[in-house]
Amino acid sequence: DFATPRAILTGHDYEITCATICAELGLVISGSKEGPCLIHSMNGDLLRTLDGPKTLEGPESCLRPKLIQASREGHCVIYYENGLFCVFSVNGRLQATMETHDKIR
C-alpha cells in the first residue's frame, strides 16, 4: 500500500522552516523562511495568517520563524530567528511578545 496525503496545504511562497500539528483543535501551523506563519485546518483550508509585530525596520524587519508550538487551549508560541517570542491566539490575535538574546533550541 502507498500512503497518500490527506490534504495539501498551500499558501507559503518560500520553504517551510517549522510546523506543528494541534490534533485537539484540528489545526496545522507552519512558518516559512521569509514568513509569515499560516494556520490551516486538517482538511487543507487556509484559516489565518499570523503576522508578527512590525517593530523592526530594514533587513531585520522580516521575521523568520524558527520554532512553533501550539497548545490545546488555542495558543500558538512562535520563536523567530532574531530572538523574538510571540504568543498568538488561534484567531490570529497577537497576545504577547518577548525578546531574548539567548540561543533557543
Residue, then its C-alpha position, 0 to 999 in steps of 0.5 A: d500500500f502507498a500512503t497518500p496525503r490527506a490534504i495539501l496545504t498551500g499558501h507559503d511562497y518560500e520553504i517551510t522552516c517549522a510546523t506543528i500539528c494541534a490534533e485537539l483543535g484540528l489545526v496545522i501551523s507552519g512558518s516559512k523562511e521569509g514568513p509569515c506563519l499560516i494556520h490551516s485546518m486538517n482538511g487543507d483550508l487556509l484559516r489565518t495568517l499570523d503576522g508578527p509585530k512590525t517593530l523592526e525596520g530594514p533587513e531585520s524587519c522580516l521575521r523568520p520563524k524558527l520554532i512553533q508550538a501550539s497548545r490545546e487551549g488555542h495558543c500558538v508560541i512562535y520563536y523567530e530567528n532574531g530572538l523574538f517570542c510571540v504568543f498568538s491566539v488561534n484567531g490570529r490575535l497577537q497576545a504577547t511578545m518577548e525578546t531574548h538574546d539567548k540561543i533557543r533550541 
